[in-house]
Amino acid sequence: MFCGLPPSTPLSFCIDTKQQRIVEVPVRTEAITTWLEELRTSIQDMHKPMTVAREQHTLRNKRMQKYARRPNFDVGDYVLRSRVDQKHYDKLLVTWVGPYQVVRADKHSFAVRHLLTGEERDVHPSRLKFYADSSLAITEELREHVSAQGMLLSVSTLNEYRWNRAKRDYEVLVSWKGLESIEDSWESTQQLRKDIPVLLTQFAASKIDQRFWQHVTAAVKHRSRRK
């Protein structure tokens, strides 16, 4: 106590289980230093693959950002937005709607405003396409075009049908209430059986075509069972 020696620590002693007594562990600073160096090297080697992988990932991200296609529009410009309507054979069917006005540019997205409602939404740049610059004149015709994109149409009559080999589905020529006959459109039975299953079944029953009838009714029954 009065010799000026450093005090002992709990690590200076250990229990000898064979002799059932406490044994003092001799202090060898050289051995401790060597052991710590080996431990430090072992830990560095263990983390080295992770460190290298992280650095490679960072460099790869920087290269991707360097060669990434930059948007060709800015705040104030008008753009079209891609809208996913449905999936067809595991592929997304996309429709371009708009135009919208770009009101804010964030780090990874743009805020666009609807011309009629003023509603704003955040959209990824890959889902936007340049339409016109900020000098675009918002005419009444353009407003009508935008309003028609969200218009709900009612079916007037189902006229003809045909087989679409590419879609492997029948299409029906639909007349819409309130529209001219020149605006009739071919719609797939896959979509019509979701919206007007009863009217589609009645139309198929009126045709003397067993294959068309079986195609429509089988699809309608399958959809009913799923519900």
PyMOL commands that place a pseudoatom at each C-alpha (Angstrom):
pseudoatom trace, name=CA, resn=MET, resi=1, chain=A, elem=C, hetatm=0, pos=[0.000, 0.000, 0.000]
pseudoatom trace, name=CA, resn=PHE, resi=2, chain=A, elem=C, hetatm=0, pos=[2.893, 2.333, 0.785]
pseudoatom trace, name=CA, resn=CYS, resi=3, chain=A, elem=C, hetatm=0, pos=[5.276, 1.063, -1.932]
pseudoatom trace, name=CA, resn=GLY, resi=4, chain=A, elem=C, hetatm=0, pos=[3.847, 3.183, -4.763]
pseudoatom trace, name=CA, resn=LEU, resi=5, chain=A, elem=C, hetatm=0, pos=[2.975, 0.116, -6.839]
pseudoatom trace, name=CA, resn=PRO, resi=6, chain=A, elem=C, hetatm=0, pos=[-0.082, 0.171, -9.147]
pseudoatom trace, name=CA, resn=PRO, resi=7, chain=A, elem=C, hetatm=0, pos=[-3.166, -1.455, -7.597]
pseudoatom trace, name=CA, resn=SER, resi=8, chain=A, elem=C, hetatm=0, pos=[-4.294, -4.847, -8.784]
pseudoatom trace, name=CA, resn=THR, resi=9, chain=A, elem=C, hetatm=0, pos=[-7.350, -5.265, -10.987]
pseudoatom trace, name=CA, resn=PRO, resi=10, chain=A, elem=C, hetatm=0, pos=[-9.999, -8.002, -11.081]
pseudoatom trace, name=CA, resn=LEU, resi=11, chain=A, elem=C, hetatm=0, pos=[-8.209, -9.373, -14.138]
pseudoatom trace, name=CA, resn=SER, resi=12, chain=A, elem=C, hetatm=0, pos=[-5.016, -9.933, -12.145]
pseudoatom trace, name=CA, resn=PHE, resi=13, chain=A, elem=C, hetatm=0, pos=[-6.429, -13.065, -10.554]
pseudoatom trace, name=CA, resn=CYS, resi=14, chain=A, elem=C, hetatm=0, pos=[-8.152, -16.219, -11.725]
pseudoatom trace, name=CA, resn=ILE, resi=15, chain=A, elem=C, hetatm=0, pos=[-9.568, -19.346, -10.109]
pseudoatom trace, name=CA, resn=ASP, resi=16, chain=A, elem=C, hetatm=0, pos=[-7.661, -22.615, -10.406]
pseudoatom trace, name=CA, resn=THR, resi=17, chain=A, elem=C, hetatm=0, pos=[-10.496, -25.157, -10.545]
pseudoatom trace, name=CA, resn=LYS, resi=18, chain=A, elem=C, hetatm=0, pos=[-8.201, -28.105, -9.946]
pseudoatom trace, name=CA, resn=GLN, resi=19, chain=A, elem=C, hetatm=0, pos=[-6.540, -26.766, -6.797]
pseudoatom trace, name=CA, resn=GLN, resi=20, chain=A, elem=C, hetatm=0, pos=[-9.632, -24.782, -5.729]
pseudoatom trace, name=CA, resn=ARG, resi=21, chain=A, elem=C, hetatm=0, pos=[-7.692, -21.617, -5.042]
pseudoatom trace, name=CA, resn=ILE, resi=22, chain=A, elem=C, hetatm=0, pos=[-7.166, -18.137, -6.408]
pseudoatom trace, name=CA, resn=VAL, resi=23, chain=A, elem=C, hetatm=0, pos=[-4.015, -17.722, -8.451]
pseudoatom trace, name=CA, resn=GLU, resi=24, chain=A, elem=C, hetatm=0, pos=[-2.403, -14.402, -9.319]
pseudoatom trace, name=CA, resn=VAL, resi=25, chain=A, elem=C, hetatm=0, pos=[-1.904, -13.876, -13.044]
pseudoatom trace, name=CA, resn=PRO, resi=26, chain=A, elem=C, hetatm=0, pos=[1.509, -12.441, -13.849]
pseudoatom trace, name=CA, resn=VAL, resi=27, chain=A, elem=C, hetatm=0, pos=[1.367, -9.134, -15.726]
pseudoatom trace, name=CA, resn=ARG, resi=28, chain=A, elem=C, hetatm=0, pos=[3.226, -9.296, -19.059]
pseudoatom trace, name=CA, resn=THR, resi=29, chain=A, elem=C, hetatm=0, pos=[2.665, -6.094, -20.971]
pseudoatom trace, name=CA, resn=GLU, resi=30, chain=A, elem=C, hetatm=0, pos=[4.440, -7.423, -24.058]
pseudoatom trace, name=CA, resn=ALA, resi=31, chain=A, elem=C, hetatm=0, pos=[2.051, -10.367, -24.326]
pseudoatom trace, name=CA, resn=ILE, resi=32, chain=A, elem=C, hetatm=0, pos=[-1.002, -8.138, -23.783]
pseudoatom trace, name=CA, resn=THR, resi=33, chain=A, elem=C, hetatm=0, pos=[0.185, -5.696, -26.447]
pseudoatom trace, name=CA, resn=THR, resi=34, chain=A, elem=C, hetatm=0, pos=[0.791, -8.527, -28.914]
pseudoatom trace, name=CA, resn=TRP, resi=35, chain=A, elem=C, hetatm=0, pos=[-2.619, -10.040, -28.186]
pseudoatom trace, name=CA, resn=LEU, resi=36, chain=A, elem=C, hetatm=0, pos=[-4.389, -6.700, -28.655]
pseudoatom trace, name=CA, resn=GLU, resi=37, chain=A, elem=C, hetatm=0, pos=[-2.612, -6.140, -31.971]
pseudoatom trace, name=CA, resn=GLU, resi=38, chain=A, elem=C, hetatm=0, pos=[-3.662, -9.596, -33.157]
pseudoatom trace, name=CA, resn=LEU, resi=39, chain=A, elem=C, hetatm=0, pos=[-7.258, -8.943, -32.028]
pseudoatom trace, name=CA, resn=ARG, resi=40, chain=A, elem=C, hetatm=0, pos=[-7.311, -5.571, -33.793]
pseudoatom trace, name=CA, resn=THR, resi=41, chain=A, elem=C, hetatm=0, pos=[-5.944, -7.102, -37.009]
pseudoatom trace, name=CA, resn=SER, resi=42, chain=A, elem=C, hetatm=0, pos=[-8.462, -9.949, -36.819]
pseudoatom trace, name=CA, resn=ILE, resi=43, chain=A, elem=C, hetatm=0, pos=[-11.382, -7.530, -36.437]
pseudoatom trace, name=CA, resn=GLN, resi=44, chain=A, elem=C, hetatm=0, pos=[-10.141, -5.409, -39.345]
pseudoatom trace, name=CA, resn=ASP, resi=45, chain=A, elem=C, hetatm=0, pos=[-9.797, -8.488, -41.557]
pseudoatom trace, name=CA, resn=MET, resi=46, chain=A, elem=C, hetatm=0, pos=[-13.294, -9.590, -40.580]
pseudoatom trace, name=CA, resn=HIS, resi=47, chain=A, elem=C, hetatm=0, pos=[-14.827, -6.238, -41.567]
pseudoatom trace, name=CA, resn=LYS, resi=48, chain=A, elem=C, hetatm=0, pos=[-12.649, -5.673, -44.649]
pseudoatom trace, name=CA, resn=PRO, resi=49, chain=A, elem=C, hetatm=0, pos=[-14.966, -7.447, -47.175]
pseudoatom trace, name=CA, resn=MET, resi=50, chain=A, elem=C, hetatm=0, pos=[-17.921, -5.412, -45.895]
pseudoatom trace, name=CA, resn=THR, resi=51, chain=A, elem=C, hetatm=0, pos=[-15.955, -2.172, -46.119]
pseudoatom trace, name=CA, resn=VAL, resi=52, chain=A, elem=C, hetatm=0, pos=[-14.798, -2.960, -49.663]
pseudoatom trace, name=CA, resn=ALA, resi=53, chain=A, elem=C, hetatm=0, pos=[-18.344, -3.882, -50.729]
pseudoatom trace, name=CA, resn=ARG, resi=54, chain=A, elem=C, hetatm=0, pos=[-19.705, -0.633, -49.272]
pseudoatom trace, name=CA, resn=GLU, resi=55, chain=A, elem=C, hetatm=0, pos=[-17.085, 1.419, -51.125]
pseudoatom trace, name=CA, resn=GLN, resi=56, chain=A, elem=C, hetatm=0, pos=[-17.852, -0.375, -54.392]
pseudoatom trace, name=CA, resn=HIS, resi=57, chain=A, elem=C, hetatm=0, pos=[-21.581, 0.217, -53.881]
pseudoatom trace, name=CA, resn=THR, resi=58, chain=A, elem=C, hetatm=0, pos=[-20.947, 3.926, -53.281]
pseudoatom trace, name=CA, resn=LEU, resi=59, chain=A, elem=C, hetatm=0, pos=[-18.821, 4.220, -56.429]
pseudoatom trace, name=CA, resn=ARG, resi=60, chain=A, elem=C, hetatm=0, pos=[-21.442, 2.348, -58.446]
pseudoatom trace, name=CA, resn=ASN, resi=61, chain=A, elem=C, hetatm=0, pos=[-24.173, 4.724, -57.277]
pseudoatom trace, name=CA, resn=LYS, resi=62, chain=A, elem=C, hetatm=0, pos=[-22.027, 7.725, -58.191]
pseudoatom trace, name=CA, resn=ARG, resi=63, chain=A, elem=C, hetatm=0, pos=[-21.440, 6.330, -61.697]
pseudoatom trace, name=CA, resn=MET, resi=64, chain=A, elem=C, hetatm=0, pos=[-25.161, 5.682, -62.146]
pseudoatom trace, name=CA, resn=GLN, resi=65, chain=A, elem=C, hetatm=0, pos=[-25.996, 9.234, -61.093]
pseudoatom trace, name=CA, resn=LYS, resi=66, chain=A, elem=C, hetatm=0, pos=[-23.347, 10.584, -63.457]
pseudoatom trace, name=CA, resn=TYR, resi=67, chain=A, elem=C, hetatm=0, pos=[-24.775, 8.825, -66.527]
pseudoatom trace, name=CA, resn=ALA, resi=68, chain=A, elem=C, hetatm=0, pos=[-28.459, 8.941, -65.509]
pseudoatom trace, name=CA, resn=ARG, resi=69, chain=A, elem=C, hetatm=0, pos=[-30.786, 10.676, -67.932]
pseudoatom trace, name=CA, resn=ARG, resi=70, chain=A, elem=C, hetatm=0, pos=[-31.666, 14.089, -66.565]
pseudoatom trace, name=CA, resn=PRO, resi=71, chain=A, elem=C, hetatm=0, pos=[-35.228, 15.409, -66.870]
pseudoatom trace, name=CA, resn=ASN, resi=72, chain=A, elem=C, hetatm=0, pos=[-35.699, 17.808, -69.784]
pseudoatom trace, name=CA, resn=PHE, resi=73, chain=A, elem=C, hetatm=0, pos=[-38.224, 19.950, -67.920]
pseudoatom trace, name=CA, resn=ASP, resi=74, chain=A, elem=C, hetatm=0, pos=[-38.152, 22.379, -65.021]
pseudoatom trace, name=CA, resn=VAL, resi=75, chain=A, elem=C, hetatm=0, pos=[-40.468, 24.146, -62.600]
pseudoatom trace, name=CA, resn=GLY, resi=76, chain=A, elem=C, hetatm=0, pos=[-43.180, 25.980, -64.529]
pseudoatom trace, name=CA, resn=ASP, resi=77, chain=A, elem=C, hetatm=0, pos=[-43.119, 23.629, -67.527]
pseudoatom trace, name=CA, resn=TYR, resi=78, chain=A, elem=C, hetatm=0, pos=[-45.991, 21.333, -68.481]
pseudoatom trace, name=CA, resn=VAL, resi=79, chain=A, elem=C, hetatm=0, pos=[-45.612, 17.560, -68.489]
pseudoatom trace, name=CA, resn=LEU, resi=80, chain=A, elem=C, hetatm=0, pos=[-47.580, 14.386, -69.132]
pseudoatom trace, name=CA, resn=ARG, resi=81, chain=A, elem=C, hetatm=0, pos=[-47.913, 11.799, -66.362]
pseudoatom trace, name=CA, resn=SER, resi=82, chain=A, elem=C, hetatm=0, pos=[-47.972, 8.050, -66.971]
pseudoatom trace, name=CA, resn=ARG, resi=83, chain=A, elem=C, hetatm=0, pos=[-50.981, 6.335, -65.397]
pseudoatom trace, name=CA, resn=VAL, resi=84, chain=A, elem=C, hetatm=0, pos=[-51.071, 2.561, -64.967]
pseudoatom trace, name=CA, resn=ASP, resi=85, chain=A, elem=C, hetatm=0, pos=[-54.577, 1.419, -65.901]
pseudoatom trace, name=CA, resn=GLN, resi=86, chain=A, elem=C, hetatm=0, pos=[-54.260, -2.345, -65.525]
pseudoatom trace, name=CA, resn=LYS, resi=87, chain=A, elem=C, hetatm=0, pos=[-51.974, -5.336, -65.926]
pseudoatom trace, name=CA, resn=HIS, resi=88, chain=A, elem=C, hetatm=0, pos=[-52.128, -7.436, -69.079]
pseudoatom trace, name=CA, resn=TYR, resi=89, chain=A, elem=C, hetatm=0, pos=[-50.216, -10.714, -69.098]
pseudoatom trace, name=CA, resn=ASP, resi=90, chain=A, elem=C, hetatm=0, pos=[-47.927, -9.507, -66.300]
pseudoatom trace, name=CA, resn=LYS, resi=91, chain=A, elem=C, hetatm=0, pos=[-47.225, -6.273, -68.186]
pseudoatom trace, name=CA, resn=LEU, resi=92, chain=A, elem=C, hetatm=0, pos=[-48.370, -2.825, -67.122]
pseudoatom trace, name=CA, resn=LEU, resi=93, chain=A, elem=C, hetatm=0, pos=[-50.633, -0.937, -69.515]
pseudoatom trace, name=CA, resn=VAL, resi=94, chain=A, elem=C, hetatm=0, pos=[-49.662, 2.728, -69.241]
pseudoatom trace, name=CA, resn=THR, resi=95, chain=A, elem=C, hetatm=0, pos=[-51.617, 5.767, -70.431]
pseudoatom trace, name=CA, resn=TRP, resi=96, chain=A, elem=C, hetatm=0, pos=[-50.146, 9.268, -70.626]
pseudoatom trace, name=CA, resn=VAL, resi=97, chain=A, elem=C, hetatm=0, pos=[-52.513, 11.840, -69.097]
pseudoatom trace, name=CA, resn=GLY, resi=98, chain=A, elem=C, hetatm=0, pos=[-52.313, 15.562, -68.579]
pseudoatom trace, name=CA, resn=PRO, resi=99, chain=A, elem=C, hetatm=0, pos=[-50.804, 17.987, -69.075]
pseudoatom trace, name=CA, resn=TYR, resi=100, chain=A, elem=C, hetatm=0, pos=[-49.813, 18.894, -65.523]
pseudoatom trace, name=CA, resn=GLN, resi=101, chain=A, elem=C, hetatm=0, pos=[-47.751, 21.896, -64.461]
pseudoatom trace, name=CA, resn=VAL, resi=102, chain=A, elem=C, hetatm=0, pos=[-44.525, 21.315, -62.533]
pseudoatom trace, name=CA, resn=VAL, resi=103, chain=A, elem=C, hetatm=0, pos=[-44.676, 23.400, -59.345]
pseudoatom trace, name=CA, resn=ARG, resi=104, chain=A, elem=C, hetatm=0, pos=[-41.764, 22.048, -57.307]
pseudoatom trace, name=CA, resn=ALA, resi=105, chain=A, elem=C, hetatm=0, pos=[-38.561, 20.072, -57.870]
pseudoatom trace, name=CA, resn=ASP, resi=106, chain=A, elem=C, hetatm=0, pos=[-37.465, 17.837, -54.994]
pseudoatom trace, name=CA, resn=LYS, resi=107, chain=A, elem=C, hetatm=0, pos=[-34.385, 15.659, -54.773]
pseudoatom trace, name=CA, resn=HIS, resi=108, chain=A, elem=C, hetatm=0, pos=[-35.982, 12.487, -56.119]
pseudoatom trace, name=CA, resn=SER, resi=109, chain=A, elem=C, hetatm=0, pos=[-39.387, 13.642, -57.394]
pseudoatom trace, name=CA, resn=PHE, resi=110, chain=A, elem=C, hetatm=0, pos=[-41.377, 16.500, -58.876]
pseudoatom trace, name=CA, resn=ALA, resi=111, chain=A, elem=C, hetatm=0, pos=[-44.610, 18.015, -57.591]
pseudoatom trace, name=CA, resn=VAL, resi=112, chain=A, elem=C, hetatm=0, pos=[-47.150, 18.514, -60.395]
pseudoatom trace, name=CA, resn=ARG, resi=113, chain=A, elem=C, hetatm=0, pos=[-50.480, 20.355, -60.321]
pseudoatom trace, name=CA, resn=HIS, resi=114, chain=A, elem=C, hetatm=0, pos=[-53.684, 19.358, -62.097]
pseudoatom trace, name=CA, resn=LEU, resi=115, chain=A, elem=C, hetatm=0, pos=[-54.887, 22.113, -64.422]
pseudoatom trace, name=CA, resn=LEU, resi=116, chain=A, elem=C, hetatm=0, pos=[-58.549, 21.932, -63.373]
pseudoatom trace, name=CA, resn=THR, resi=117, chain=A, elem=C, hetatm=0, pos=[-58.678, 20.788, -59.750]
pseudoatom trace, name=CA, resn=GLY, resi=118, chain=A, elem=C, hetatm=0, pos=[-55.382, 22.306, -58.611]
pseudoatom trace, name=CA, resn=GLU, resi=119, chain=A, elem=C, hetatm=0, pos=[-54.544, 19.032, -56.853]
pseudoatom trace, name=CA, resn=GLU, resi=120, chain=A, elem=C, hetatm=0, pos=[-50.816, 18.482, -56.373]
pseudoatom trace, name=CA, resn=ARG, resi=121, chain=A, elem=C, hetatm=0, pos=[-49.018, 15.142, -56.260]
pseudoatom trace, name=CA, resn=ASP, resi=122, chain=A, elem=C, hetatm=0, pos=[-45.433, 13.941, -56.076]
pseudoatom trace, name=CA, resn=VAL, resi=123, chain=A, elem=C, hetatm=0, pos=[-44.302, 11.961, -59.129]
pseudoatom trace, name=CA, resn=HIS, resi=124, chain=A, elem=C, hetatm=0, pos=[-40.997, 10.265, -59.945]
pseudoatom trace, name=CA, resn=PRO, resi=125, chain=A, elem=C, hetatm=0, pos=[-39.202, 11.833, -62.958]
pseudoatom trace, name=CA, resn=SER, resi=126, chain=A, elem=C, hetatm=0, pos=[-39.340, 8.533, -64.862]
pseudoatom trace, name=CA, resn=ARG, resi=127, chain=A, elem=C, hetatm=0, pos=[-43.156, 8.821, -64.846]
pseudoatom trace, name=CA, resn=LEU, resi=128, chain=A, elem=C, hetatm=0, pos=[-43.153, 12.274, -66.440]
pseudoatom trace, name=CA, resn=LYS, resi=129, chain=A, elem=C, hetatm=0, pos=[-42.663, 13.407, -70.038]
pseudoatom trace, name=CA, resn=PHE, resi=130, chain=A, elem=C, hetatm=0, pos=[-42.135, 16.938, -71.326]
pseudoatom trace, name=CA, resn=TYR, resi=131, chain=A, elem=C, hetatm=0, pos=[-45.207, 18.460, -72.975]
pseudoatom trace, name=CA, resn=ALA, resi=132, chain=A, elem=C, hetatm=0, pos=[-44.607, 22.225, -73.297]
pseudoatom trace, name=CA, resn=ASP, resi=133, chain=A, elem=C, hetatm=0, pos=[-42.660, 25.011, -71.649]
pseudoatom trace, name=CA, resn=SER, resi=134, chain=A, elem=C, hetatm=0, pos=[-44.055, 27.576, -69.242]
pseudoatom trace, name=CA, resn=SER, resi=135, chain=A, elem=C, hetatm=0, pos=[-45.357, 29.772, -72.083]
pseudoatom trace, name=CA, resn=LEU, resi=136, chain=A, elem=C, hetatm=0, pos=[-48.140, 27.282, -72.923]
pseudoatom trace, name=CA, resn=ALA, resi=137, chain=A, elem=C, hetatm=0, pos=[-51.530, 28.987, -73.301]
pseudoatom trace, name=CA, resn=ILE, resi=138, chain=A, elem=C, hetatm=0, pos=[-54.225, 27.192, -71.291]
pseudoatom trace, name=CA, resn=THR, resi=139, chain=A, elem=C, hetatm=0, pos=[-57.129, 27.307, -73.761]
pseudoatom trace, name=CA, resn=GLU, resi=140, chain=A, elem=C, hetatm=0, pos=[-60.697, 26.124, -73.237]
pseudoatom trace, name=CA, resn=GLU, resi=141, chain=A, elem=C, hetatm=0, pos=[-60.042, 23.268, -75.655]
pseudoatom trace, name=CA, resn=LEU, resi=142, chain=A, elem=C, hetatm=0, pos=[-57.110, 22.090, -73.548]
pseudoatom trace, name=CA, resn=ARG, resi=143, chain=A, elem=C, hetatm=0, pos=[-59.242, 22.251, -70.397]
pseudoatom trace, name=CA, resn=GLU, resi=144, chain=A, elem=C, hetatm=0, pos=[-61.925, 20.126, -72.071]
pseudoatom trace, name=CA, resn=HIS, resi=145, chain=A, elem=C, hetatm=0, pos=[-59.265, 17.618, -73.090]
pseudoatom trace, name=CA, resn=VAL, resi=146, chain=A, elem=C, hetatm=0, pos=[-58.048, 17.339, -69.490]
pseudoatom trace, name=CA, resn=SER, resi=147, chain=A, elem=C, hetatm=0, pos=[-61.572, 17.023, -68.083]
pseudoatom trace, name=CA, resn=ALA, resi=148, chain=A, elem=C, hetatm=0, pos=[-62.403, 14.212, -70.528]
pseudoatom trace, name=CA, resn=GLN, resi=149, chain=A, elem=C, hetatm=0, pos=[-59.576, 12.078, -69.142]
pseudoatom trace, name=CA, resn=GLY, resi=150, chain=A, elem=C, hetatm=0, pos=[-61.504, 11.470, -65.929]
pseudoatom trace, name=CA, resn=MET, resi=151, chain=A, elem=C, hetatm=0, pos=[-64.937, 11.216, -67.562]
pseudoatom trace, name=CA, resn=LEU, resi=152, chain=A, elem=C, hetatm=0, pos=[-67.049, 8.147, -66.798]
pseudoatom trace, name=CA, resn=LEU, resi=153, chain=A, elem=C, hetatm=0, pos=[-68.917, 6.805, -69.833]
pseudoatom trace, name=CA, resn=SER, resi=154, chain=A, elem=C, hetatm=0, pos=[-72.088, 4.720, -69.942]
pseudoatom trace, name=CA, resn=VAL, resi=155, chain=A, elem=C, hetatm=0, pos=[-72.526, 1.951, -72.497]
pseudoatom trace, name=CA, resn=SER, resi=156, chain=A, elem=C, hetatm=0, pos=[-75.263, 2.527, -75.040]
pseudoatom trace, name=CA, resn=THR, resi=157, chain=A, elem=C, hetatm=0, pos=[-75.067, -0.663, -77.115]
pseudoatom trace, name=CA, resn=LEU, resi=158, chain=A, elem=C, hetatm=0, pos=[-72.711, -3.503, -77.946]
pseudoatom trace, name=CA, resn=ASN, resi=159, chain=A, elem=C, hetatm=0, pos=[-72.482, -3.787, -81.726]
pseudoatom trace, name=CA, resn=GLU, resi=160, chain=A, elem=C, hetatm=0, pos=[-69.901, -6.216, -83.095]
pseudoatom trace, name=CA, resn=TYR, resi=161, chain=A, elem=C, hetatm=0, pos=[-67.180, -8.519, -81.849]
pseudoatom trace, name=CA, resn=ARG, resi=162, chain=A, elem=C, hetatm=0, pos=[-63.886, -9.821, -83.147]
pseudoatom trace, name=CA, resn=TRP, resi=163, chain=A, elem=C, hetatm=0, pos=[-60.972, -12.002, -82.021]
pseudoatom trace, name=CA, resn=ASN, resi=164, chain=A, elem=C, hetatm=0, pos=[-57.708, -10.226, -81.138]
pseudoatom trace, name=CA, resn=ARG, resi=165, chain=A, elem=C, hetatm=0, pos=[-54.901, -12.699, -81.704]
pseudoatom trace, name=CA, resn=ALA, resi=166, chain=A, elem=C, hetatm=0, pos=[-52.281, -10.539, -79.980]
pseudoatom trace, name=CA, resn=LYS, resi=167, chain=A, elem=C, hetatm=0, pos=[-54.323, -10.221, -76.772]
pseudoatom trace, name=CA, resn=ARG, resi=168, chain=A, elem=C, hetatm=0, pos=[-55.836, -13.713, -77.106]
pseudoatom trace, name=CA, resn=ASP, resi=169, chain=A, elem=C, hetatm=0, pos=[-59.174, -12.190, -76.221]
pseudoatom trace, name=CA, resn=TYR, resi=170, chain=A, elem=C, hetatm=0, pos=[-62.369, -11.079, -77.940]
pseudoatom trace, name=CA, resn=GLU, resi=171, chain=A, elem=C, hetatm=0, pos=[-63.057, -7.380, -78.448]
pseudoatom trace, name=CA, resn=VAL, resi=172, chain=A, elem=C, hetatm=0, pos=[-66.494, -5.782, -78.647]
pseudoatom trace, name=CA, resn=LEU, resi=173, chain=A, elem=C, hetatm=0, pos=[-67.355, -2.567, -80.491]
pseudoatom trace, name=CA, resn=VAL, resi=174, chain=A, elem=C, hetatm=0, pos=[-69.033, -0.334, -77.896]
pseudoatom trace, name=CA, resn=SER, resi=175, chain=A, elem=C, hetatm=0, pos=[-71.273, 2.685, -78.492]
pseudoatom trace, name=CA, resn=TRP, resi=176, chain=A, elem=C, hetatm=0, pos=[-71.239, 5.224, -75.667]
pseudoatom trace, name=CA, resn=LYS, resi=177, chain=A, elem=C, hetatm=0, pos=[-74.141, 7.320, -74.425]
pseudoatom trace, name=CA, resn=GLY, resi=178, chain=A, elem=C, hetatm=0, pos=[-73.720, 10.979, -75.298]
pseudoatom trace, name=CA, resn=LEU, resi=179, chain=A, elem=C, hetatm=0, pos=[-70.988, 10.375, -77.886]
pseudoatom trace, name=CA, resn=GLU, resi=180, chain=A, elem=C, hetatm=0, pos=[-71.103, 10.183, -81.666]
pseudoatom trace, name=CA, resn=SER, resi=181, chain=A, elem=C, hetatm=0, pos=[-70.897, 6.886, -83.530]
pseudoatom trace, name=CA, resn=ILE, resi=182, chain=A, elem=C, hetatm=0, pos=[-67.465, 7.850, -84.858]
pseudoatom trace, name=CA, resn=GLU, resi=183, chain=A, elem=C, hetatm=0, pos=[-66.284, 7.676, -81.238]
pseudoatom trace, name=CA, resn=ASP, resi=184, chain=A, elem=C, hetatm=0, pos=[-67.236, 3.997, -80.839]
pseudoatom trace, name=CA, resn=SER, resi=185, chain=A, elem=C, hetatm=0, pos=[-64.330, 1.962, -79.520]
pseudoatom trace, name=CA, resn=TRP, resi=186, chain=A, elem=C, hetatm=0, pos=[-63.190, -1.654, -79.400]
pseudoatom trace, name=CA, resn=GLU, resi=187, chain=A, elem=C, hetatm=0, pos=[-63.022, -2.875, -75.807]
pseudoatom trace, name=CA, resn=SER, resi=188, chain=A, elem=C, hetatm=0, pos=[-61.718, -6.237, -74.610]
pseudoatom trace, name=CA, resn=THR, resi=189, chain=A, elem=C, hetatm=0, pos=[-64.133, -8.678, -72.973]
pseudoatom trace, name=CA, resn=GLN, resi=190, chain=A, elem=C, hetatm=0, pos=[-61.642, -8.888, -70.124]
pseudoatom trace, name=CA, resn=GLN, resi=191, chain=A, elem=C, hetatm=0, pos=[-62.433, -5.272, -69.265]
pseudoatom trace, name=CA, resn=LEU, resi=192, chain=A, elem=C, hetatm=0, pos=[-66.142, -5.428, -70.128]
pseudoatom trace, name=CA, resn=ARG, resi=193, chain=A, elem=C, hetatm=0, pos=[-66.817, -8.400, -67.866]
pseudoatom trace, name=CA, resn=LYS, resi=194, chain=A, elem=C, hetatm=0, pos=[-65.529, -6.290, -64.963]
pseudoatom trace, name=CA, resn=ASP, resi=195, chain=A, elem=C, hetatm=0, pos=[-67.796, -3.335, -65.786]
pseudoatom trace, name=CA, resn=ILE, resi=196, chain=A, elem=C, hetatm=0, pos=[-70.909, -4.797, -67.470]
pseudoatom trace, name=CA, resn=PRO, resi=197, chain=A, elem=C, hetatm=0, pos=[-70.936, -8.614, -66.996]
pseudoatom trace, name=CA, resn=VAL, resi=198, chain=A, elem=C, hetatm=0, pos=[-74.730, -8.959, -67.416]
pseudoatom trace, name=CA, resn=LEU, resi=199, chain=A, elem=C, hetatm=0, pos=[-74.907, -6.860, -70.584]
pseudoatom trace, name=CA, resn=LEU, resi=200, chain=A, elem=C, hetatm=0, pos=[-71.900, -8.690, -72.032]
pseudoatom trace, name=CA, resn=THR, resi=201, chain=A, elem=C, hetatm=0, pos=[-73.477, -12.105, -71.326]
pseudoatom trace, name=CA, resn=GLN, resi=202, chain=A, elem=C, hetatm=0, pos=[-76.747, -11.026, -72.949]
pseudoatom trace, name=CA, resn=PHE, resi=203, chain=A, elem=C, hetatm=0, pos=[-74.839, -9.792, -75.993]
pseudoatom trace, name=CA, resn=ALA, resi=204, chain=A, elem=C, hetatm=0, pos=[-72.972, -13.109, -76.311]
pseudoatom trace, name=CA, resn=ALA, resi=205, chain=A, elem=C, hetatm=0, pos=[-76.236, -15.050, -75.985]
pseudoatom trace, name=CA, resn=SER, resi=206, chain=A, elem=C, hetatm=0, pos=[-77.734, -13.097, -78.880]
pseudoatom trace, name=CA, resn=LYS, resi=207, chain=A, elem=C, hetatm=0, pos=[-74.940, -14.223, -81.216]
pseudoatom trace, name=CA, resn=ILE, resi=208, chain=A, elem=C, hetatm=0, pos=[-74.886, -17.628, -82.891]
pseudoatom trace, name=CA, resn=ASP, resi=209, chain=A, elem=C, hetatm=0, pos=[-71.284, -18.315, -82.001]
pseudoatom trace, name=CA, resn=GLN, resi=210, chain=A, elem=C, hetatm=0, pos=[-70.675, -21.081, -79.498]
pseudoatom trace, name=CA, resn=ARG, resi=211, chain=A, elem=C, hetatm=0, pos=[-66.977, -20.292, -79.136]
pseudoatom trace, name=CA, resn=PHE, resi=212, chain=A, elem=C, hetatm=0, pos=[-67.636, -16.632, -78.338]
pseudoatom trace, name=CA, resn=TRP, resi=213, chain=A, elem=C, hetatm=0, pos=[-70.399, -17.606, -75.896]
pseudoatom trace, name=CA, resn=GLN, resi=214, chain=A, elem=C, hetatm=0, pos=[-68.180, -20.092, -74.059]
pseudoatom trace, name=CA, resn=HIS, resi=215, chain=A, elem=C, hetatm=0, pos=[-65.324, -17.591, -73.872]
pseudoatom trace, name=CA, resn=VAL, resi=216, chain=A, elem=C, hetatm=0, pos=[-67.532, -14.914, -72.312]
pseudoatom trace, name=CA, resn=THR, resi=217, chain=A, elem=C, hetatm=0, pos=[-69.501, -17.121, -69.909]
pseudoatom trace, name=CA, resn=ALA, resi=218, chain=A, elem=C, hetatm=0, pos=[-66.436, -19.022, -68.709]
pseudoatom trace, name=CA, resn=ALA, resi=219, chain=A, elem=C, hetatm=0, pos=[-64.695, -15.772, -67.893]
pseudoatom trace, name=CA, resn=VAL, resi=220, chain=A, elem=C, hetatm=0, pos=[-67.758, -14.347, -66.114]
pseudoatom trace, name=CA, resn=LYS, resi=221, chain=A, elem=C, hetatm=0, pos=[-68.253, -17.521, -64.043]
pseudoatom trace, name=CA, resn=HIS, resi=222, chain=A, elem=C, hetatm=0, pos=[-64.572, -17.582, -63.111]
pseudoatom trace, name=CA, resn=ARG, resi=223, chain=A, elem=C, hetatm=0, pos=[-64.793, -13.984, -61.925]
pseudoatom trace, name=CA, resn=SER, resi=224, chain=A, elem=C, hetatm=0, pos=[-67.955, -14.742, -59.907]
pseudoatom trace, name=CA, resn=ARG, resi=225, chain=A, elem=C, hetatm=0, pos=[-66.270, -17.660, -58.129]
pseudoatom trace, name=CA, resn=ARG, resi=226, chain=A, elem=C, hetatm=0, pos=[-63.316, -15.450, -57.212]
pseudoatom trace, name=CA, resn=LYS, resi=227, chain=A, elem=C, hetatm=0, pos=[-65.677, -12.980, -55.545]
for i in range(1, 227): cmd.bond("trace and resi %d" % i, "trace and resi %d" % (i + 1))
show_as sticks, trace
zoom trace
